[in-house]
């Protein structure tokens, strides 16, 4: 009885799926940067025009607040894990771009110093969170390495809390229905984005442990 001879394994050529996926991701990132930069330039033009018309310094401070996003997103590091859900990419893009649709207008509801103080307070929180994240910052839900120090000891999304405070400061200095809609929709979508981020980050055991230590997302003892 002769031994059965097994067929030799078929050698398959290496696939190009990974390079193609990487190319698509790079293309999406370039598109993301282009849209953000275009909207920011439009915001600069509108707020400078408004400043020359009404002299509100707070309008220029908003440029600094939103401009920080541009710098950190352009120089972020590549993610270990990134969402592949088109809806979450669109959501993140809408959240990032919507505040850049705000416009100067209306009579301030409070003294200028109060509105400026509120916007600056939010800006300091944003900056502290962004410096803590460094190149781990991103727009799309992703894991670019966990950063749990600084303001992240108090709430899980301090950068978004800073945005909210700054937006309120600008809104009460420029109270128009348009700005109320822009910030209302933008911050509502922000809640959906942070929930999407937490779904992805919860795959990391270190993040699950962090959630038990820091139970609140934006506002201590509230949410």
N, C-alpha and C positions, 0 to 999 in steps of 0.2 A: 504494500500500500504506500503510495507516494504522498508526500506532504503537499497540501494545497498551497499553491503559490499565490500570495496576496498581491493585488495590483499595487503598483507604486503610487504614492499620493500625488495628486495633481498639484502642480505648482501654479498658484494664481498670481497674476501680476499685481503689484502694489496699487491700491486705489488712490484716487486723487480727491476723495471726499473731504479729508481734513484740510488740505490747502484751499479747496474751494470754499469751505465753510469759513476759514480764516479770512479769505478775500472778501466774502460777503459781509463779514463782521466789520472789517476795515472800511468797506464802502459805506456801511450804515453809520459808522462813527464819523467819517468825513462829511456825510450828509447832515448829521446831527450838529457838528461844529459849524457848518455853513449856515444852517437855519438860525442857530443861536447868535452868531456874529451879525447876520443881516438884521435880525430884530433888535439887537443891542444898538447897532448904528442908527436905526430908526428911532429908538428911544432917546439916544443922545441928541439927535436933531430936534425932537419934540421938546425935550426938557430944557435944552439951551434956548430955544425960541421962547418957551414959557418964562424962563428966568429973565430974559431981556424985557419981557412984557410986564411981569409982576414982581420981579426981584426976590422971589421966594428961594432962600438958600437951601431949604429942605429938598427942593427938586434936584439940585446938584448932588446932594448926599445920597439920593436914591441911585444915581449913576454909580457911585462907589459901591453901594450895597450889591447891585446887580452885576457890576463889573467884576467883583470877586469871583462870581460863578464862572465867568469866562476863563479867567486865568487858571483856576484850579482844574476845570474840566479839560483844558487843553494839555495840561502837563500831568494828568493822572497816570497811574500805572495800569497795566493790563490786568484783567480780573482772573481769579482762579475759577470762579463760577459766575456765569452771567445768565440772566433770564433769556429764554428763547421764545417767549410769548410775544407775538406782534402787538397784542393789546397793551401789554406792559411797556413796550417801547413807545407806543403812541401816547400812553398815559404820562410817562416820564417827560416826553418832549412837550406835551401840552402844559404840564405843571411848570417846567422850566421857562417856557416861553410866555405864558399868560401874564406874569407880572410886568413884562416888558411892554404890554399894551396899555399900561396906565398913562394918564395924561394930566398935565396941570390944568387947574380950573376950579372955580367955586371960591367962596369966602371961607377962610379958616374958621373952624369951630372953637378953637382954643388959641391962646397966645402962641406966637411963633416959637418961643423958647420951649414951651411944653411939647409941641409936636416934634421939634428938632431933638429934644432930649429923649423922647420915646424912640424915635428912629435910630439915634445913636446907640441907645441901650440895646436895641435889637441887633444893630450892626456889630457891637462888641461881642455879643453872644455868638453870632454867626462866625465872626473872625476867629474866636477862640475854638469853636468846633472845627472850623476848616483847617486851622493850624494843627489841631490835634490829629485830624485825619491825614493831613499832608497829601501825598499822591494817591492815597486810598480813596479819595473822593470820586464820586461818579454820578451820572444822571440815571442810568438804567439800573434796576435792581441787580446787584452783583456782590460777590464776596472778593474784595481786594485786600483782605487781611483785616482782622478785627482791631479796632482801636477803642479801648474801654476806659481811658483816663480822662482827665480834664472835666469838661461839662457833662461828659457821658456818664459820670458817676451819679448824676442827679436825675436826668431823664434820658431815654434811649434815643431821642431825636432832637438834640438841642439846636442843631442848625435850622431845622424847620420851625422850631419855637422862635428863634431869632428872626426868621423871615416874617412870621406872623406878627411879631411886635413891630417890626419896621413897616410892614404894610399898613398896620393900624395908624402908625404915626403919619405916614404919607396921606392916608385917606382922610384923617380928620383935618389935615391942612389943605386938602384938595377934595372936598366932599361933593362929588358928582355921582349921578346914577351910574354913569359909565364905569368909574373907578370902583364903586361898590360892587357892580356885577363882575368886573375883572377879578377883584380880590376874593369875592365870595366864591366864584367858580374855581379860581386857582387854588385857594386853600382847601376847598372841598375835595378837589382832585389830589391835593397833597396828602390828605388822609388815606385815600385809596393807594397812593404810591407807597407810603410808609408801611401799610399793611402788606403790600406785595413784597417789599424789601424784607420784612420780617418772615414771610413765608419761605423765602429763599435762604436767609441767614439761619433759620431754625434747623437747617440740615447740619449745622455745625454744633457739636455738643458744647463747646465753650460758650456759644451764644445762648444756648438754652439755660446754662447755669447763670449767665449774666442777666437774663430776663427775670430770674427769681430774685436776684439782688436788687435790680432796678425795675420796679413794677410799672412805672408810669412812662408814657411815650412822649408827651409834649408838656403837660402842665402837672406839677406835683400835686397829688391828692385829688386830681380831677380826671385826667385822661393820660 
